[in-house]
Amino acid sequence: MSHFTKKQLNSISFWRDINPHLTISSNHLNATPTQTIDDNLLSSASDSLWQDGYLDCQNVFTEQDIAPLRQAMEELHHHNLPQAFIYLYDESWELFFRLRALLQNFLGDNYSVLPHFWAWYIIPGKAKGWPPHRDSADQSVIELYGQEMLVSLSLWVPLTDATPENGCMSVLPLSCEKDYPAPVTDPSEIALQDILCLPAKAGSILGWRQDLYHWGGRSHRNAKTPRLSLSLEFQNSALDPLCEPLLDPKHPPSPEERLNLIFQQFEKYKHIADLPKGFEENKPAT
């Protein structure tokens, strides 16, 4: 386990001291600007999402937008602290709230945030992304009044360039999987020619339906940089909750609630994520 004590890990002031250039508060995000996405890019993303199950919007955020979060994740890495603690900081929630126009386009005006998130620091030559999986076994699209409606969506933001060398995302496009006799349940069932690699510039937005089969690559020793990235999941709040508690995108959880949620992620993803030993036992008392 890290050399930090349970008391430190459960102290909000400790996390403020780790990254003093970021904030931890209970403030609403109403004043956060909306990120503008070109209409042509949004149309292309929509076509791709409905045909292949994923969207790819390159170069949405500027270096100024993402540099403070990348710096914070480097600091967490320096202290051997799990990257999921980046979600203690307001700026993580603000970054995704800036994408509300994109999310509203797919999930409706009153979308909610699912309590599912993660952050990755993939070290060149020493680490890999998550293995092939689907984010949810639940139905990702329903038909209502003769039209298809998206139930949920995962968004993934690279804070460094994500390349084939440092472990970028790959997917099995829905347009390919539909030709299989049954949904894929094991990576060995995938024809290698059907795999689509998705390199992404820092500040881009990747997203996928939660029934899309996808995975992160292994970082090669020749990768020039680590791969740092964030993900957060969302759902159409007009539908029954996929998981509770659903979160209000305008009002992120309080700092204490965030800390509890982070420790819940450790338990939820312990079968799939590499963590320094001991963090699961340090969950704050509720």
RONUVO-595001 format. One record per residue: residue number from 1; residue in one letter; x, y, z of N, C-alpha, C in turn; chain. Coordinates in steps of 0.001 Angstrom, whole numbers. Each point is the difference from the previous one (the first is absolute). Example, Ala and Ser with C-alpha at 12.3 -4.5 7.8 and 13.67 -1.06 7.14 Angstrom:
BEGIN
REC   n res  n_east n_north    n_up ca_east ca_north   ca_up  c_east c_north    c_up chain
REC   1   A   13190   -5690    7800    -890     1190       0     900    1200       0     A
REC   2   S    -350    1050    -720     820     1190      60    -770    1090     730     A
// end
This chain:
BEGIN
REC   n res  n_east n_north    n_up ca_east ca_north   ca_up  c_east c_north    c_up chain
REC   1   M     833   -1189       0    -833     1189       0     871    1243       0     A
REC   2   S    -589    1120    -383     694     1273      58     460     270    1435     A
REC   3   H     975     889     138     505      370    1320    -935     955     727     A
REC   4   F   -1100     374    -628    -942      910     647    -921    -765     946     A
REC   5   T    -444     669    1044    -866     -628     986   -1453      98    -420     A
REC   6   K    -839    -817     639   -1438       53    -266    -553    1384     321     A
REC   7   K     497     597    1068    -467     1339     378     309    1004   -1096     A
REC   8   Q    1184     -87    -581     348      910   -1084    -890    -228   -1223     A
REC   9   L    -159   -1264    -397    -764     -311   -1203   -1454     422     111     A
REC  10   N    -499     110    1231   -1384      398     208    -145    1470     370     A
REC  11   S    1082     736    -150      -9     1422     326     -52     836   -1277     A
REC  12   I   -1018     821    -143    -113      852   -1188    1169     977     -70     A
REC  13   S     460     498    1139    1120      952      -5    1271    -662    -534     A
REC  14   F     178   -1301     267    1148     -728    -558     -14      66   -1517     A
REC  15   W   -1154    -220    -606     -98       -7   -1460     136    1405    -573     A
REC  16   R    -438    1007     751     224     1375    -451    1492     310     -24     A
REC  17   D     730    -517     980    1445      256      62     752    -735   -1111     A
REC  18   I    -496   -1166    -403     653     -765   -1069     -40     780   -1304     A
REC  19   N   -1155     636    -284    -168      757   -1247    -606    1370     302     A
REC  20   P     800     917     528    -550     1308     401    -471     858   -1163     A
REC  21   H     381    -355   -1228    -444      794   -1150   -1428    -356    -429     A
REC  22   L    -573   -1065     579   -1389     -373    -264    -855     296    1228     A
REC  23   T   -1321     -92    -161    -909      308    1107    -857   -1207     350     A
REC  24   I    -401     -62    1259    -948    -1003     486   -1061     766     769     A
REC  25   S   -1216      19    -522   -1063      805     608   -1343    -679    -217     A
REC  26   S   -1043     651     496   -1372     -467    -231    -747     943    -928     A
REC  27   N     720     741    -804    -607     1003    -866    -788    -631   -1139     A
REC  28   H   -1098     676    -383    -719     -380   -1204     828     397   -1223     A
REC  29   L    -317    -617   -1136     763      250   -1222    -766     838   -1016     A
REC  30   N   -1021     711     456    -857      735    -941     776    1003    -845     A
REC  31   A    1082     542     551     764     1016    -731    1036    -598    -936     A
REC  32   T     129   -1318     -19     986     -648    -859    -400     148   -1460     A
REC  33   P     881     495    -862    -376      198   -1406    -249   -1324    -707     A
REC  34   T    -836      60   -1020    -257    -1181    -826    1042     -92   -1100     A
REC  35   Q     539   -1191    -207     995     -199   -1049    -698     -25   -1364     A
REC  36   T     422     845    -889    -577       47   -1337     585   -1126    -854     A
REC  37   I    -875    -741    -648     422    -1052    -917    -616     293   -1363     A
REC  38   D     824      49    -998    -430      322   -1355   -1157    -898    -434     A
REC  39   D    -986     583    -682   -1184     -760    -418     364   -1183    -889     A
REC  40   N     968     191    -889     405    -1092    -878     647   -1131     802     A
REC  41   L     791     364     997     629    -1006     856   -1053    -736     808     A
REC  42   L    -995     730     504   -1074     -622     773    -828    -937    -875     A
REC  43   S    -255     394   -1238    -757     -843    -920     765   -1273    -317     A
REC  44   S    1318     143    -225     834    -1160    -269      44    -930    1211     A
REC  45   A      82     580    1201      19     -802    1230   -1301    -762     168     A
REC  46   S   -1107     647    -336   -1305     -646     121    -123   -1176    -969     A
REC  47   D     419     204   -1245     -39    -1084    -985     833   -1193     474     A
REC  48   S    1189     297     511     894    -1060     449    -575    -739    1209     A
REC  49   L    -607     749     916    -555     -632    1203   -1123    -962    -349     A
REC  50   W    -875     400    -910   -1148     -854    -323     384   -1155    -917     A
REC  51   Q    1002     200    -835     392    -1072    -919    1012    -964     616     A
REC  52   D     967     555     742    1114     -813     485     104     -50    1525     A
REC  53   G    -799     792     706     -30      -80    1456     956     924     723     A
REC  54   Y     790     784    -732     955      894     655      -6    1362    -688     A
REC  55   L     495    1015     708     196     1329    -576    1451     412     218     A
REC  56   D     477     853    -890    1400      416       9      47    1473    -384     A
REC  57   C     202     849    1005      81     1452    -226    1409     453     373     A
REC  58   Q     812     277   -1001    1393      351     239     162    1480     370     A
REC  59   N     982     250     879     438     1366     312   -1136     895     494     A
REC  60   V    -762    -480     948   -1108      791     557     504     971    1062     A
REC  61   F     803    -496     928     546      847    1057    1387     504    -384     A
REC  62   T     337    1180     499    1322      572    -249     990    -501    1041     A
REC  63   E    1273     235    -269    1046     -339     968    -239     716    1329     A
REC  64   Q    -469    1232     -64    -293      760    1215   -1108    -672     821     A
REC  65   D    -956    -622    -677   -1103     -671     677     467   -1226     790     A
REC  66   I     920    -751    -575     330    -1310     568    1312     -36     773     A
REC  67   A     861     989    -189    1316      -29     643     -78     -79    1529     A
REC  68   P    -916     744     667     -41     -103    1467    -354   -1401     492     A
REC  69   L    -890    -695    -700    -361    -1361     393    1154    -964    -261     A
REC  70   R     678     182   -1115    1147     -862    -292    1094     200    1058     A
REC  71   Q     224    1243     373     992      289    1044    -394    -675    1312     A
REC  72   A   -1295      34     324    -479     -626    1236     182   -1512     -36     A
REC  73   M    -249    -607   -1153     175    -1444    -110    1473    -379      74     A
REC  74   E     868     827    -520    1437     -246     145     386      47    1480     A
REC  75   E    -610     899     744     300      102    1425    -507   -1224     751     A
REC  76   L   -1187    -481    -348    -507    -1231     604     941   -1172    -307     A
REC  77   H     453     -65   -1235     917    -1072    -391    1307      96     786     A
REC  78   H     491    1201     173    1244      207     746    -119    -520    1429     A
REC  79   H   -1195     126     587    -232     -453    1371    -517   -1439      74     A
REC  80   N     -51    -686   -1137    -500    -1376     -55   -1438     -95     519     A
REC  81   L    -812     981    -379   -1407       45     388    -867    -353   -1206     A
REC  82   P   -1068    -761     195    -867     -366   -1120    -538    1227    -736     A
REC  83   Q     -22     -88   -1312    -428     1133    -817   -1469     352     194     A
REC  84   A    -810    -930     501   -1425      294     206    -208    1163     956     A
REC  85   F     998     311     840    -149     1120     926     -66    1342    -717     A
REC  86   I     256      23   -1308    -156     1237    -753   -1442     496      69     A
REC  87   Y    -939    -922     272   -1418      390      59    -380     652    1323     A
REC  88   L     948     183     893    -246      858    1155     -54    1466    -413     A
REC  89   Y     647     316   -1106     188     1400    -374   -1120     500    -908     A
REC  90   D    -419    1231     256   -1094      607    -764     266     -32   -1499     A
REC  91   E    1238     217    -377     339      147   -1420    -318   -1244    -818     A
REC  92   S      33   -1178     624    -366    -1224    -729   -1471      35    -382     A
REC  93   W    -844     367     952   -1441       56    -255    -332    1131    -967     A
REC  94   E     717    1114     127    -234     1134    -897     316    -362   -1444     A
REC  95   L    1077    -749    -207     388     -361   -1366   -1132    -741    -706     A
REC  96   F    -595    -963     684   -1087     -764    -625   -1289     820     -83     A
REC  97   F    -224     893     962   -1207      830     -72      62     955   -1188     A
REC  98   R    1176     371    -418     138      845   -1191    -499    -707   -1256     A
REC  99   L    -125   -1325      62    -457     -784   -1154   -1507    -213      15     A
REC 100   R    -737     819     763   -1443     -236     144    -762     125   -1311     A
REC 101   A     441     851    -926    -698       99   -1288     130   -1313    -770     A
REC 102   L    1176    -606      38     210    -1298    -638    -867   -1065     659     A
REC 103   L     -15     -21    1322    -766    -1010     728   -1496     182    -194     A
REC 104   Q    -448    1243      10   -1429      260    -202    -444    -417   -1393     A
REC 105   N     897      81    -964    -322     -423   -1360    -362   -1481     -53     A
REC 106   F     632    -802     861    -211    -1445     -30    -903    -517    1120     A
REC 107   L     -12     685    1143    -701     -539    1171   -1139     879     494     A
REC 108   G    -261    1104    -674   -1086      874     435     503    1099     916     A
REC 109   D    -827    1029     152     417     1186     750     305    -291    1457     A
REC 110   N    -707    -949     579     145     -254    1433     752   -1297     282     A
REC 111   Y    1126    -174    -669     798    -1201     228     566       5    1423     A
REC 112   S     393   -1177     462     612     -149    1319    1376    -640    -134     A
REC 113   V     784     153    1053    1323     -622      65    -123   -1302     798     A
REC 114   L     499   -1078    -573      60    -1268     729    1195      22     959     A
REC 115   P     -93    -683    1127    1115       -1     966    1113    -958    -408     A
REC 116   H     425      95   -1266    1032     -873    -564    1051     879    -674     A
REC 117   F    1222     -89     466    1063      804    -598    1340    -674     266     A
REC 118   W    1006     419    -775    1350     -513     197     990     932    -661     A
REC 119   A    1265    -186     348    1090      764    -618    1196    -925    -164     A
REC 120   W     735     183   -1090    1104     -894    -346    1310     766    -159     A
REC 121   Y    1073    -610     492    1361      458    -260     752   -1229    -507     A
REC 122   I     105    -133   -1318     591    -1183    -618    1474     281    -278     A
REC 123   I     865    -671     754    1434      247     -82     585    -708   -1228     A
REC 124   P     798     696    -800     588     -632   -1191     756   -1285     341     A
REC 125   G    -344   -1066    -711     697    -1265     136    -315    -781    1256     A
REC 126   K    -846     549     899    -240     -662    1291   -1478    -206     316     A
REC 127   A    -899     521    -787   -1416      -62     374    -857    -149   -1247     A
REC 128   K   -1262    -286     231    -960     -148   -1093   -1358     488     477     A
REC 129   G    -855     284    -965   -1359      401     335    -837   -1190     419     A
REC 130   W   -1278     251     231    -899    -1072     431    -246    -990   -1130     A
REC 131   P    -184   -1268     325    -233    -1025   -1026   -1367     173    -656     A
REC 132   P    -288    -734   -1075   -1286      136    -697   -1188    -212     933     A
REC 133   H    -954     922     -97   -1183      -61     864   -1081     916    -566     A
REC 134   R   -1180    -100     581   -1090      945    -256    -266     726    1319     A
REC 135   D    -282    1289     -62    -190      751    1232   -1258    -421     748     A
REC 136   S    -979    -505    -726   -1238     -427     645    -617   -1154    -783     A
REC 137   A    -529    -947     745    -718    -1107    -632   -1450     367    -278     A
REC 138   D    -430    1159     514   -1379      432    -221    -187     486   -1431     A
REC 139   Q   -1243      71    -391    -336      470   -1345     443    1448    -160     A
REC 140   S     747     292   -1051     545     1332    -189    -906     897    -840     A
REC 141   V    -877    -612    -764    -922      744    -858   -1393    -616     138     A
REC 142   I   -1012     832     111   -1369     -500      16    -777     676   -1122     A
REC 143   E   -1110    -601    -379    -869      600   -1010   -1202     606     689     A
REC 144   L    -255    1262    -282   -1111      724     615    -723     778   -1085     A
REC 145   Y   -1303    -275    -140    -815      665   -1021     618    -143   -1398     A
REC 146   G     546   -1187    -258     539     -291   -1319    1384     547    -270     A
REC 147   Q     619     613    1022    1344      543    -178     943    -597    1033     A
REC 148   E    1262    -193    -425    1000     -491     944     449    1117     931     A
REC 149   M     175    -347    1282     436      966     998    1196    -587     743     A
REC 150   L    1037     810     125    1186     -437     712    -260      43    1501     A
REC 151   V     357   -1073     677    -210      -92    1446    1181     602     750     A
REC 152   S    1216    -360    -417    1184      432     747    1178     162    -941     A
REC 153   L     999     733     495    1159      335    -823    1218     160     902     A
REC 154   S    1126    -544    -431    1276      209     688     835     993    -794     A
REC 155   L     617     945     703     927      939    -639    1405    -216     558     A
REC 156   W     977     155    -867    1405     -257     316     830    1140    -567     A
REC 157   V     807     642     866     769     1178    -397    1490    -267     204     A
REC 158   P     802     -37   -1057    1450     -130     165     617    1354     367     A
REC 159   L     840       4    1019     705     1220     407    1402      66    -595     A
REC 160   T     437   -1106    -598    1195      -46    -846    -430    -641   -1310     A
REC 161   D     788     151   -1030    -318     -697   -1248     -95   -1504     282     A
REC 162   A   -1079    -612    -438    -170    -1455     123     346    -611   -1351     A
REC 163   T    1029    -808     -29     526     -540   -1246       5   -1526      49     A
REC 164   P     137    -662   -1146     132    -1462      36    1191    -450     849     A
REC 165   E    1040     831      84    1193     -372     767    -225      95    1503     A
REC 166   N    -816     965     465    -150      150    1449   -1341    -522     534     A
REC 167   G    -719    -760    -818   -1182     -674     526   -1316     691    -259     A
REC 168   C    -209     527   -1201   -1271      660    -306   -1148   -1009      12     A
REC 169   M   -1211     515    -133   -1181     -848      31    -168    -746   -1325     A
REC 170   S    -605   -1184      96    -426     -756   -1176   -1431    -465     229     A
REC 171   V    -742    -203   -1091   -1401     -418     110    -298   -1061   -1053     A
REC 172   L   -1058    -736     256    -611     -849   -1013   -1246     734    -465     A
REC 173   P      37     666   -1154   -1140      798    -440   -1278    -840     -80     A
REC 174   L   -1117     609     347   -1278     -706     -66    -292    -476   -1415     A
REC 175   S     423     783    -990    -259     -400   -1383     720   -1288    -363     A
REC 176   C    1089    -303     715     698    -1275    -188    -629   -1088     860     A
REC 177   E    -284     331    1244    -506    -1021     919   -1371    -529    -418     A
REC 178   K    -774     809    -706   -1334     -456    -403      64   -1190    -953     A
REC 179   D    1149    -197    -642     156    -1131    -906     440   -1278     719     A
REC 180   Y     280     106    1296     362    -1171     778   -1275    -763     360     A
REC 181   P      72   -1322     183   -1207     -771     315    -601     347    1357     A
REC 182   A     829     548     919    -473      384    1325     933    1078     533     A
REC 183   P    -456     807     957     895     1000     583    1274    -641     553     A
REC 184   V    1117     673    -201    1295     -517     438      46     -72    1523     A
REC 185   T     466   -1119     519     180     -157    1449    1446    -282     366     A
REC 186   D     846    -218    -997    1400     -299     247     832     632   -1113     A
REC 187   P    1120     649     340     814      651   -1045     422    -929   -1128     A
REC 188   S     147   -1294     291     440     -933   -1030   -1023    -147   -1120     A
REC 189   E   -1227     451     242   -1050      -94   -1017      90    1107   -1038     A
REC 190   I     842    1013     245      74     1159    -886     949    -284   -1164     A
REC 191   A    -464     236   -1210     896      -34   -1163     924    1212      81     A
REC 192   L    1305    -226     -95     959     1083     201    -230    1160    -965     A
REC 193   Q    -470    -315   -1211    -226     1065    -987   -1149     922     387     A
REC 194   D    -844    -443     942   -1138      820     403     350    1017    1084     A
REC 195   I    1160    -126     614     398      896    1088     308    1385    -556     A
REC 196   L    -553    1019     651     244     1381    -409     743     727    1118     A
REC 197   C    1189     481    -322     833      744     941    -392    1480     -54     A
REC 198   L     -75     667    1167    -471     1385      65    1041     915     641     A
REC 199   P    1065     326    -713     924     1000     556    -723    1330     169     A
REC 200   A     424     763    1010    -701     1260     302     989    1017     535     A
REC 201   K     -96    1209    -501     822     1093     499    -445     400    1406     A
REC 202   A     937     511     783    -342      504    1325   -1115    1036    -111     A
REC 203   G   -1021    -132     862   -1124      929     -36   -1113    -417    -927     A
REC 204   S     129   -1155    -633   -1081     -524    -839   -1052    -676     882     A
REC 205   I   -1119    -368    -619   -1062     -705     704    -309   -1285    -757     A
REC 206   L     150   -1126     669    -521    -1257    -509   -1187    -393     861     A
REC 207   G    -950    -689    -593   -1164     -457     753    -578   -1230    -646     A
REC 208   W    -779    -744     764    -598    -1213    -546   -1258    -374     751     A
REC 209   R    -905    -641    -748   -1130     -669     632     543   -1001    1004     A
REC 210   Q    -753    -236    1057     557     -844    1051     -32   -1487    -337     A
REC 211   D    -581    -350   -1135      56    -1398    -439    1099    -241   -1030     A
REC 212   L     834    1005    -257    1080     -158    -978    1171    -754     627     A
REC 213   Y     522    -970    -717    1153     -774     449    1255     822    -299     A
REC 214   H     784     305    1039    1144      894    -166    1071    -325    1030     A
REC 215   W    1212     558    -186    1104     -275     901    1125    1005    -222     A
REC 216   G     896      62     979    1189      826    -126    1192    -863    -373     A
REC 217   G     915     566    -764    1158     -766    -453    1118     -67    1030     A
REC 218   R     992    -807    -314    1221      -78     814     984    1063    -482     A
REC 219   S     641     670     951     981     1014    -363    1329    -663    -342     A
REC 220   H     522     331   -1168    1266     -563    -468    1166     770     617     A
REC 221   R    1137    -664     126    1176      640     611     467    1224    -792     A
REC 222   N    -361      68   -1283     421     1139    -820    -982    1163      33     A
REC 223   A   -1065    -121     804    -958     1107     111     704    1240     522     A
REC 224   K    -302    1132    -598     695     1235     360    -527     606    1296     A
REC 225   T   -1261    -246     312    -601      580    1196    -922   -1024     657     A
REC 226   P    -284     158    1294   -1049     -815     608   -1352     400    -574     A
REC 227   R    -976    -869     173   -1376      337    -422    -814     329    1243     A
REC 228   L    -427    1261     105    -841      469    1097   -1394     268    -542     A
REC 229   S   -1014    -502     677   -1365      187    -500   -1004    -111    1126     A
REC 230   L   -1182     579    -244   -1106       15     951   -1243    -574    -665     A
REC 231   S    -867    -636     790   -1296     -419    -529   -1090     247    1030     A
REC 232   L   -1189     267    -514   -1183      204     825   -1199    -488    -805     A
REC 233   E   -1016    -528     704   -1142     -608    -681   -1280     790     287     A
REC 234   F    -940     -46    -963   -1202      818      58   -1203    -810    -460     A
REC 235   Q   -1193     438     420   -1205     -660    -483   -1126     998    -195     A
REC 236   N    -971    -395    -832   -1225      761    -196    -820    -101    1277     A
REC 237   S    -202    1122     688    -658      -47    1306   -1510    -165     -98     A
REC 238   A    -549      -1   -1226   -1424     -274    -160    -296   -1491     161     A
REC 239   L    1062    -807       9    -149    -1448     110     386    -458    1398     A
REC 240   D    -380   -1227     346     327     -534    1320    1504       6     210     A
REC 241   P     462     332    1210    1438       41     268     674   -1344    -246     A
REC 242   L    1120      37    -703     798    -1204    -178     756    -347    1274     A
REC 243   C     291    1036     771     721     -171    1256    -290    1230     859     A
REC 244   E      -6    -178    1274    -251     1129     896    1194     201     925     A
REC 245   P     245    1240     428    -826     1164    -294     354     645   -1341     A
REC 246   L   -1015     425    -757     268      833   -1162     428    1378     500     A
REC 247   L     950     609    -705     567     1266     441    -445    1132    -916     A
REC 248   D    -187    1165     592    -379     1196    -740    1251     599    -626     A
REC 249   P      73      93   -1330    1224      538    -621     304    1433     400     A
REC 250   K   -1031     766     356     198     1396     394     507     126    1431     A
REC 251   H    -187   -1057     794     352       56    1416     726   -1287     377     A
REC 252   P    1302     -52    -226     750    -1210     327    -110    -350    1475     A
REC 253   P     302   -1228     365     -56     -399    1406     881     895     869     A
REC 254   S    -324      53    1280     841      741     938    1368    -666      88     A
REC 255   P    1003     689     504    1327     -622     120     -20   -1325     752     A
REC 256   E    -763     -71    1081     -69    -1240     764    -680   -1103    -804     A
REC 257   E   -1035     365    -750    -681     -986    -847     915    -476   -1126     A
REC 258   R     790     890    -545     942     -383   -1052     998   -1029     534     A
REC 259   L     497     252    1203     962     -922     590    -617   -1388     144     A
REC 260   N   -1236     -71     472    -684    -1284     106    -178    -659   -1356     A
REC 261   L    -381     793   -1007    -185     -549   -1340    1299    -558    -561     A
REC 262   I    1105     673     253    1292     -467    -503     345   -1358     591     A
REC 263   F    -199    -165    1293     278    -1298     604    -955   -1072    -515     A
REC 264   Q   -1210     398    -371    -929     -955    -605     504    -463   -1367     A
REC 265   Q     663     901    -738     557     -400   -1296    1082   -1060     188     A
REC 266   F     799     134    1067    1045     -997     255    -614   -1383     176     A
REC 267   E   -1104     -72     713    -662    -1283     216    -631    -504   -1296     A
REC 268   K    -617     919    -729    -723     -368   -1226     939    -529   -1079     A
REC 269   Y    1169     620    -112     894     -326   -1110    1237    -787     428     A
REC 270   K       7    -558    1194    1192     -691     482     358   -1212    -862     A
REC 271   H    -987    -539    -722     264    -1155    -857     667     392   -1313     A
REC 272   I      43    1291    -276     432      434   -1328    1083    1071      55     A
REC 273   A     155     671    1150     919     1132     113    1197    -358     865     A
REC 274   D    1156     541    -342    1199     -156     816      47    1118    1038     A
REC 275   L      28    -383    1285      35      974    1079    1159    -291     942     A
REC 276   P     612    1048     565     923     -264    1104    -747    -731    1115     A
REC 277   K     659    -913     657    -664     -830     996    -431     833    1209     A
REC 278   G   -1159    -374     555    -422      569    1268   -1051    1079     -75     A
REC 279   F    -268     550   -1187    -900     1142     -48   -1459    -378     267     A
REC 280   E    -384   -1224    -347   -1390     -404     215    -375      42    1484     A
REC 281   E     991    -249     882    -278      -58    1433     -83    1372     639     A
REC 282   N     274    1054    -764      46     1345     582   -1248     818    -274     A
REC 283   K   -1079    -676    -377   -1246      705    -256    -451     749    1247     A
REC 284   P    -418    1276    -150    -435      757    1173   -1260    -592     602     A
REC 285   A    -197     194    1293   -1193     -456     690   -1206     789    -486     A
REC 286   T   -1143    -679    -165   -1211      691    -482   -1061     -13    1070     A
// end
